[in-house]
């Protein structure tokens, strides 16, 4: 059974490409340009998995995750970013992110989405 996926990225072309790439993995795919838009989508829709960039205007991915968790949203959040540092890895781990993947590794992202959409156990993508 497919669930709903939320993609959060300020690069519109990338979001549209990911939507096309993952349309077979999800029942419905929502797109937000930043964390603020994503929070509004979460409040109005059933979302099973989130893929988020970290560095975005208005509200970044880390702040989005903190607020989403404070509001009781527990969906797996996969961070997909081009800005990975050891400090960032530590921070997303502490926040409870499902995965931290580096752009443009779409194969690993697809595996992570499949894993977290189905709720399967096991670490497909490895430790961040």
C-alpha positions as CSV (number, residue, x, y, z in Angstrom):
1,X,0.0,0.0,0.0
2,X,1.4,3.4,-1.0
3,X,1.4,6.4,1.3
4,X,1.6,10.1,0.7
5,X,5.0,11.8,0.3
6,X,6.0,15.4,1.1
7,X,9.0,16.9,-0.7
8,X,10.5,20.1,0.7
9,X,13.1,22.0,-1.4
10,X,13.5,25.6,-2.5
11,X,14.8,24.4,-5.9
12,X,11.5,24.1,-7.9
13,X,13.1,22.1,-10.8
14,X,14.6,19.6,-8.4
15,X,11.2,19.2,-6.6
16,X,9.4,18.6,-9.9
17,X,12.1,16.1,-11.0
18,X,11.9,14.2,-7.7
19,X,8.1,14.2,-8.0
20,X,8.3,12.5,-11.4
21,X,11.0,10.1,-10.2
22,X,9.1,8.9,-7.2
23,X,5.5,9.0,-8.5
24,X,5.5,5.2,-8.5
25,X,6.5,5.1,-4.8
26,X,3.6,7.2,-3.4
27,X,-0.1,7.6,-3.7
28,X,0.1,11.3,-3.7
29,X,3.1,13.7,-3.6
30,X,3.0,17.2,-2.1
31,X,5.6,19.8,-2.7
32,X,6.6,22.7,-0.4
33,X,9.3,25.4,-1.2
34,X,10.3,25.8,2.5
35,X,9.5,24.6,6.0
36,X,6.7,27.0,6.6
37,X,4.8,25.8,3.5
38,X,5.5,22.2,4.6
39,X,4.0,22.7,8.1
40,X,0.8,24.0,6.4
41,X,0.7,20.9,4.2
42,X,1.3,18.6,7.2
43,X,-1.6,20.2,9.1
44,X,-4.1,19.7,6.2
45,X,-3.0,16.3,4.7
46,X,-2.2,12.7,5.7
47,X,1.6,12.5,5.1
48,X,3.5,9.2,5.5
49,X,7.0,10.3,4.8
50,X,8.9,13.6,4.3
51,X,12.0,14.4,2.2
52,X,13.5,17.7,3.1
53,X,16.4,19.9,2.1
54,X,18.1,21.6,5.0
55,X,19.2,25.0,3.7
56,X,16.1,26.9,2.5
57,X,14.8,30.5,2.9
58,X,11.9,31.3,5.3
59,X,12.3,28.2,7.4
60,X,15.1,25.6,7.0
61,X,14.6,21.9,7.3
62,X,15.9,21.6,10.9
63,X,13.5,24.2,12.2
64,X,10.7,22.6,10.2
65,X,11.5,19.2,11.9
66,X,11.6,20.7,15.4
67,X,8.2,22.4,15.0
68,X,6.6,19.4,13.3
69,X,7.7,17.2,16.2
70,X,6.4,19.8,18.7
71,X,3.1,19.7,17.0
72,X,2.9,15.9,17.3
73,X,3.9,14.9,13.7
74,X,5.9,11.7,13.8
75,X,6.4,10.9,10.1
76,X,9.9,9.8,9.1
77,X,11.9,12.7,7.9
78,X,14.7,12.1,5.4
79,X,17.1,15.0,4.9
80,X,18.4,15.3,1.4
81,X,21.0,18.0,1.2
82,X,24.2,19.2,-0.5
83,X,25.5,20.6,2.8
84,X,26.6,17.6,5.0
85,X,29.0,18.2,7.9
86,X,29.8,16.1,10.9
87,X,28.1,18.7,13.1
88,X,25.0,18.4,10.9
89,X,25.0,14.6,11.1
90,X,25.1,14.8,14.8
91,X,22.3,17.4,15.0
92,X,19.9,15.4,12.7
93,X,20.6,12.2,14.6
94,X,19.7,14.0,17.9
95,X,16.5,15.3,16.3
96,X,15.5,11.8,15.3
97,X,15.7,12.1,11.5
98,X,15.2,8.9,9.6
99,X,18.1,9.5,7.3
100,X,20.6,12.1,6.1
101,X,21.5,11.6,2.4
102,X,23.6,13.7,0.1
103,X,22.4,15.2,-3.1
104,X,22.3,14.0,-5.8
105,X,22.2,10.3,-4.7
106,X,18.7,9.6,-6.0
107,X,19.2,5.8,-5.8
108,X,19.8,6.0,-2.0
109,X,16.9,8.4,-1.6
110,X,14.6,6.0,-3.4
111,X,15.6,3.2,-1.2
112,X,15.1,5.3,1.9
113,X,11.7,6.4,0.7
114,X,10.6,2.8,0.1
115,X,11.9,1.8,3.5
116,X,10.2,4.5,5.4
117,X,7.0,4.6,3.4
118,X,6.4,0.9,4.3
119,X,7.7,1.2,7.8
120,X,10.1,-1.7,7.3
121,X,12.8,-2.4,9.8
122,X,16.5,-2.4,9.0
123,X,18.8,0.3,7.9
124,X,18.8,0.4,4.1
125,X,20.9,3.5,3.7
126,X,23.4,2.9,6.5
127,X,24.2,5.3,9.4
128,X,24.5,8.9,8.3
